[in-house]
Every structure is written in structure tokens, then in C-alpha cells.
Amino acid sequence: MRSALRSPIGLASVVLLGFLLALAVFAPLLWGDRAAAIDTDALQQGPSSAHLLGTDSLGRDIFYRVLVATRLTIGLALLATVIGVVTGLLLGSAPTVLPRWAGRIVTSAVNIAVAFPGLLLALFFAVIFGTGTVGAVLAIAFAITPSFARLTQTLTASVSGRDFIAAARVCGVGRFRLLLRHVLPNIAEPLVINATLAAGSALTAFAGLSFLGIGVQAPSYDWGRLLGEGLNRIYVTPAPALGPAVAVVLAGLAFNLFGEAAASVAGHRQQSTPGPRPVNEATVDTSEGGLLTVRNLRVAFPGNNGWITPVRGVSFTVHNGEMIGVVGESGSGKSLTALAVSRLVEHPGVVTADRLEFAGKPLRSTSDRELGTSLAMVFQDPMTSFNPTRRIGRQIAEVSEVHQGMSREAAFRKAVDRLRAVRIPEPERKARQYPHEFSGGMRQRVVIAMGLMGEPRLVIADEPTTALDVTVQREVLRLLARVRKERSAAVLLISHDITVVAQTCDRVLVMYAGRIVEELPTDELFTSARHPYTTALLAAVPDMETDRDAPLAVIPGRPPEPGEIEAGCPFAPRCPLADERCRSEEPELTALTDGHRVACWRSEKELMDATAGGAA
Ligand SMILES: Nc1ncnc2c1ncn2[C@@H]1O[C@H](COP(=O)(O)OP(=O)(O)OP(=O)(O)O)[C@@H](O)[C@H]1O
């Protein structure tokens, strides 16, 4: 409001609106009697000092009638707006809470209704509901509804992709609660602005219906009705029509200018707010049965020319208390793998697997409650993992309220305790602050604290330190290591930085083009890595002995897009060792030694040679 008042348009609209609202409240009290007083000696007079806008056919003062009509005109316009906006909001958010088929029907109906001009809809409903005030209010309300429903759908869709919604989902927050707590507060601003603009349109539309005789009926009167009466004698004396006409224009202008000023303030603020960022992840394979068992995991999406499969048969196992790193270039399928094991891949994505088990149970049949408390996710950009409109403490507490049935107070106390556990200074005070009041590193620690509200057995951290400086990065990694040690939780750390993984993890999974190409213990990474892709990744890491005058080592070429993977090893076009077989047949992930697997024809040949040599 303060920002809006600083602009001339905002100031003018607020003054005008204030004036109109004051008139709406006080005019009927002050001048109601004078506006209703019949004077048979002054019928249909023109403007004079006694009657500024003249009198009507019963000698009533038109100036006072215009002032007194402010209440009914604005009141009815606001009532129609409220009904229209609320109905639009209900229809627009219905697809979020209804089953998919029902949501589609609502969306299609709204799309059809949006195609009709508002005034046409108003006239159509006016005929259905009949002439009169109630009919006109409903007609205008339902004329506003489709555009609001559409706006709500669009805004909801834009918020639904944010990480904090995914985080709330993985915590098992129900659809209604998700809508009320997480979606609506984040789309309220544009909705309110558009409702203000709609109020201006409703006001003029209402005046139009009354003017046409299908709105307010005598003895009640609004500006539209007064305008209609004045128009009958506009060629004799224009003032009786001019008065209500000016009032309609001024009020419509006030609402529209206010909406515009609010929109420009909001737009300005949004430009300086960081937008949502994508997340990423990857995976590898291990022996039978662990905390998380993944076998032949595939994630596919419909593309323009058939299905594309960014994750193509990933298998790995995470054991209790293990810390596993997943590395790979952008687009290798790391994030999708992590989303798949967290049940967060959205329609139209399709997840299939020969085996996908968490804590010994098929992931499909693990309850939201169990998954919400035993699996914690830490995304790359913690800002988008939080709902910006809610205090940190309350957001963290929600996990225990939803899953452990704790009271608000107990859950909040636990949240403060967990903030203390991740070494947030002054946790009581910090719990009452909003996400934007935290630094990046602190937010990341808060996300981890949120995961600790349950009893996490697996923490999936997707590039948790990418946006942080090295000091804070080390703190967050230490915290993850501490969580793992103190709670015996397994950690799946996704990172593009192979050195971070080498320093912190027990095993590393290297992903390329939607598959795991090598898996080995991190202490063997620098000595025994076999896949040319892994060695190229390691060679690209500068160390203290790197010649600072020479150009940094890079891997030539780029990884293939999911839709353009051809026969053969996907790394072959970039591999200096590739031969004919590499270009025609894709190698399987094969065990070299216990705990070391690699998908490369060259390694397999060496292995066979070595075996043959040993046998001889
Ligand atoms: N919803 C989607 N629809 C279609 N394709 C998708 C979708 N999500 C991801 N992809 C594709 O899947 C591939 C793998 O994506 P993913 O996010 O898992 O990669 P990543 O290895 O985590 O990369 P980065 O490190 O850049 O995040 C990408 O090529 C991406 O374009």
C-alpha cells in the first residue's frame, strides 16, 4: 500500500476510492431524506442553485440521489465481484483437489465459458435469473467467474511445480491442506489485484444492466437507473444524465487505477524475487536387498515423436547408514532418478521398475506418512523448498502435525529443537522468521532440520551445496555426515562435483545418458576408475599441480539428449578409445571386482583377458 501511494496513479486512486467509500457509508445517512423528498412544485427542472443537477419526474433532487445511490451501486458491484471471484476460485482450484478426470471436465467447461464475452454472459444470465437486483448480481457474478477460474488454474499450475510444493507432498500433506496452506497464499496477490480490476468492470456492467432496465428496479435506484431516467430528456437538459454518468466513470476509474497501481508494485517486487529453479539427481547399482533397492528403473515422458526415456534402466542399492554419491553431467538423469524414488515424478511422466523398494516394502505401497517421516529430501535451492508466506518454524512443525499427530505447540517446540540440532543460532527467534530472512547456508540447514522432524532413514540431497560458497558448503556437508553418523541414516548425495563426492561418500555412482556407467568405492576412485567417462571427469578436476598456464581439461562434445540416444555406447562419440563395437552395441554394467562395476567394452575385454590369463 505504501509503495502504491508513492506513485501519482496510486495516490489518485486511493484518494478517489476513499472518497467513494466515505460517500457510500455516509451519504444515505446525511442526505437520504432529501434524496427521497418529493416536490410536486419542482418537477423535471434543470440545474439551479437549489438543485445542482435538476429534479426528476417527481421533483426529487438528482444531485442528492446520485450521492445516495453510491452505496447501492458500489455495494452491489462488490457483492457481484465477491460471488464471481469466490466461484471462480472454487472452479479454478477444483482440478487440484478433484480426481484427474473430474478436474479435466471442470477445466474444459471453464475454457468454453472463457470464450464468451463477459457482457454477453451477463445478459444471458440476466435473462435466466430474471430482471431485478438479485438477477443482475448473479448475472454479473457468473460473467466474472470463467476468467477468474482460468486465472486461478494458470496461477495454481505455475506454483505447483515449485520445490516447496513437492516437499509438502513428500511430507504427505493432503490436497486440501496443500491448496489452502501452500498454493492459495502464493497466488493471492495476483488474484486480489485482478479482483480489484474486476470490481471496476462489475460496476460499469451493473450500471449497464440497470440502464437497460434489467438491473435495479424502482423504488430502489443506482447510478445506472438514474442514468437511464436522465437519458430520456438529455436533449432538453443534459445534467440529470451527466451526474450519474460522471459518477460511474469516476468509480470505474478508481477501481481500475487502484488495480493497476497494485499490479505495478507487485510486478516490480516479483522482478527482484528469485524464481524457481530446477532440481537434479542420479543413481547406481548394488547388491540385493538394502534400505533402498532399485532395479531397472526407467522414467519416460511423451515427446513430440513418441516417448523419450531420460532414465533407462538404473539399478542400485542403498544400505543403512551408507553415504552414496551420484555424479554426472547435466541431463544424465540424476534428478529424475531421485524424484522417482521419492514418488515425485508427475504426470505425464511414467515410472517403471522391476523392483523399487524402500525399507523392505514396495515403494508403491509405502504410505505417505511412512515415506514422509523416513525419507527426507534436500533440494538444490532451499529458497524454493519453502513457502515464502509462512514462518519457518510453522513449516517445519507441519511435518510432525501431519504425520505424528502432534499438537501445534508440541510440533513447534520440536521444530525449535531441530533447528538447534542443525546449529541455527537463536532457534526460538529464527523459528518465527520468514524464509527470506535466512541466508542460503542457513536455509539449507533448515531443510535438513525439516527432514529431521521425522526419523529419516534416507536423506536424498540433490546438489545441496551448489549455490553455496565453499565454507558454507563444507558446513552443510559436515552436517549431512553428522546426521548420518548420529541417526544411522543413509545419504544419497547428488552432485556435479566429483571431488565433493570423493571426500564425503563411501561409494560413487557415475551416470551418463540415463544409465549408471560405473560404480566403485570412493577410496578407489582416483586409482581404479575404469570407464573413460569417469576418468575424463576426474581429469577435468584441477588440483594443486595443474599447470595454471595451460587450458583446463574438458570433455569434448556434449551428452546426448534423451531423444537422440542411438545404438551403441552413448559415450562413444566423445570417447577417445571407442571402436566399432562401442558404436554399435551398448555395454551392460558388469562387475569387475566386488563393489566395482563398469559398463564399458574395453574394461570387459581386459577382464576377460585377465581371467583367461589367470586360468592358463
Ligand atoms: N518433466 C520432464 N519432461 C520431459 N523431459 C524431462 C522432464 N524432466 C526431465 N526431463 C529430461 O530428462 C533428462 C534428465 O533430467 P534430470 O533433471 O534428471 O538430469 P540431471 O542429471 O539431474 O541434470 P542436472 O544436473 O542438469 O539437473 C533431461 O534431458 C531433461 O530434459
The ligand as an ORCA input file, in Angstrom:
! r2SCAN-3c Opt
* xyz 0 1
  N       9.174    -33.412    -16.978
  C      10.021    -33.738    -17.965
  N       9.559    -33.928    -19.213
  C      10.403    -34.284    -20.208
  N      11.741    -34.430    -20.058
  C      12.242    -34.248    -18.826
  C      11.417    -33.894    -17.713
  N      12.208    -33.759    -16.609
  C      13.470    -34.020    -17.024
  N      13.490    -34.317    -18.343
  C      14.661    -34.647    -19.149
  O      15.321    -35.700    -18.529
  C      16.712    -35.546    -18.653
  C      17.354    -35.813    -17.319
  O      16.928    -34.803    -16.421
  P      17.492    -34.715    -14.948
  O      16.916    -33.477    -14.345
  O      17.231    -35.965    -14.230
  O      19.040    -34.545    -15.230
  P      20.221    -34.290    -14.205
  O      21.234    -35.330    -14.428
  O      19.692    -34.190    -12.826
  O      20.794    -32.908    -14.750
  P      21.095    -31.547    -13.955
  O      22.355    -31.790    -13.200
  O      21.271    -30.539    -15.042
  O      19.903    -31.288    -13.140
  C      16.963    -34.138    -19.164
  O      17.426    -34.220    -20.502
  C      15.635    -33.486    -19.128
  O      15.452    -32.683    -20.265
*
